[in-house]
Amino acid sequence: MRREITRRGGQKPCLHIVRGLFAALSDPAGVIAYRPGALERVALLAEDWQLTKDRLAGTGQRMTAVLGELGLTELATSITGLPAVGAAAILAETGDPRRFATARAVARHAGLARGRNCPARSPAGPG
């Protein structure tokens, strides 16, 4: 179990989930006829998870490549705590930053700065 989880990019299995899985598989009161179908669904879920991880990694690579094409990788990676893919995501959302008059206008557009028309919000959201 541990080897399969780490092979798929996980760090370590959650022990109470693994124990529950093995308890369910070894329970004689369970419906034995449904166990192969349940295991097949688990396998399909693991395959979907891996495919999604691969697609996400590919998307991140394409986003950072575009950042490089724009000549902004060095500038973006100079911001502490902001990875290149994060900067690429911000640019994808805001578009060309030159359309804004000031850096504050970009921050307000992204919802990161308070202003007269952008009241402070709690981290939990409105209400």
C-alpha positions as CSV (number, residue, x, y, z in Angstrom):
1,M,0.0,0.0,0.0
2,R,2.7,2.5,1.0
3,R,4.7,1.7,-2.1
4,E,1.7,2.3,-4.4
5,I,0.9,5.6,-2.7
6,T,4.4,6.9,-2.9
7,R,4.7,5.7,-6.5
8,R,1.7,7.9,-7.4
9,G,3.3,11.0,-5.7
10,G,1.8,10.7,-2.2
11,Q,4.0,11.0,0.8
12,K,2.6,8.4,3.2
13,P,-0.8,6.7,3.6
14,C,-3.2,7.8,6.3
15,L,-3.0,4.9,8.8
16,H,-6.7,5.0,9.9
17,I,-7.9,4.9,6.3
18,V,-5.6,2.0,5.4
19,R,-6.8,0.1,8.5
20,G,-10.4,0.8,7.6
21,L,-9.8,-0.4,4.0
22,F,-8.2,-3.7,5.2
23,A,-10.9,-4.1,7.8
24,A,-13.6,-3.7,5.2
25,L,-11.9,-6.1,2.8
26,S,-11.5,-8.8,5.4
27,D,-14.9,-8.5,7.0
28,P,-16.8,-11.8,6.5
29,A,-20.1,-10.0,7.0
30,G,-19.5,-7.7,4.0
31,V,-21.0,-8.3,0.6
32,I,-18.2,-10.2,-1.1
33,A,-19.7,-9.9,-4.5
34,Y,-19.3,-6.1,-4.5
35,R,-15.6,-6.0,-3.4
36,P,-14.1,-6.4,-6.9
37,G,-16.3,-3.6,-8.1
38,A,-15.2,-1.4,-5.2
39,L,-11.6,-2.1,-5.8
40,E,-12.0,-1.4,-9.5
41,R,-13.4,2.0,-8.6
42,V,-10.5,2.7,-6.3
43,A,-8.1,1.8,-9.2
44,L,-10.0,4.1,-11.5
45,L,-9.9,6.9,-9.0
46,A,-6.1,6.5,-8.6
47,E,-5.7,6.6,-12.4
48,D,-7.9,9.8,-12.6
49,W,-5.8,11.4,-9.8
50,Q,-2.6,10.7,-11.6
51,L,-3.9,12.0,-14.9
52,T,-5.1,15.2,-13.2
53,K,-1.7,15.7,-11.6
54,D,0.0,15.2,-14.9
55,R,-2.3,17.6,-16.7
56,L,-1.8,20.2,-13.9
57,A,1.9,19.9,-14.1
58,G,1.7,20.4,-17.9
59,T,-0.5,23.4,-17.5
60,G,2.0,24.9,-15.0
61,Q,4.9,24.3,-17.4
62,R,3.0,26.0,-20.3
63,M,2.1,29.0,-18.1
64,T,5.7,29.5,-17.0
65,A,6.8,29.1,-20.6
66,V,4.5,32.0,-21.6
67,L,5.9,34.0,-18.7
68,G,9.4,33.4,-20.1
69,E,8.3,34.4,-23.6
70,L,7.0,37.7,-22.2
71,G,10.4,38.2,-20.5
72,L,8.9,38.4,-17.1
73,T,10.2,35.3,-15.4
74,E,13.1,37.0,-13.6
75,L,10.9,39.9,-12.4
76,A,8.2,37.5,-11.2
77,T,10.6,35.2,-9.4
78,S,12.1,38.2,-7.6
79,I,8.9,38.5,-5.5
80,T,9.4,36.6,-2.3
81,G,6.9,33.8,-1.9
82,L,5.5,34.1,-5.4
83,P,6.4,31.2,-7.7
84,A,6.6,31.7,-11.4
85,V,3.4,29.8,-12.0
86,G,1.6,32.0,-9.5
87,A,2.8,35.1,-11.3
88,A,1.6,33.6,-14.6
89,A,-1.8,32.9,-13.0
90,I,-2.1,36.5,-11.9
91,L,-1.2,37.8,-15.3
92,A,-3.7,35.4,-16.9
93,E,-6.4,36.8,-14.7
94,T,-5.5,40.5,-15.0
95,G,-4.3,40.6,-18.6
96,D,-1.8,43.2,-19.7
97,P,-0.6,45.1,-16.6
98,R,0.2,48.1,-18.7
99,R,-3.5,48.8,-19.0
100,F,-3.5,49.9,-15.3
101,A,-2.3,53.3,-14.4
102,T,-0.7,52.2,-11.1
103,A,0.4,49.1,-9.2
104,R,-2.4,49.9,-6.7
105,A,-4.9,49.7,-9.6
106,V,-3.7,46.2,-10.4
107,A,-3.9,45.2,-6.7
108,R,-7.5,46.6,-6.5
109,H,-8.5,44.8,-9.7
110,A,-7.2,41.6,-8.1
111,G,-9.1,42.3,-4.9
112,L,-5.9,42.6,-2.9
113,A,-6.2,46.3,-1.9
114,R,-8.9,48.2,0.0
115,G,-10.3,51.4,-1.4
116,R,-13.4,53.5,-1.5
117,N,-15.1,51.0,-3.8
118,C,-13.5,47.9,-2.4
119,P,-14.3,47.6,1.4
120,A,-12.3,45.4,3.7
121,R,-13.5,41.8,3.8
122,S,-12.9,39.2,6.5
123,P,-10.9,36.1,5.5
124,A,-14.1,34.0,6.0
125,G,-15.9,36.1,3.4
126,P,-19.0,38.3,3.6
127,G,-21.3,38.1,6.5
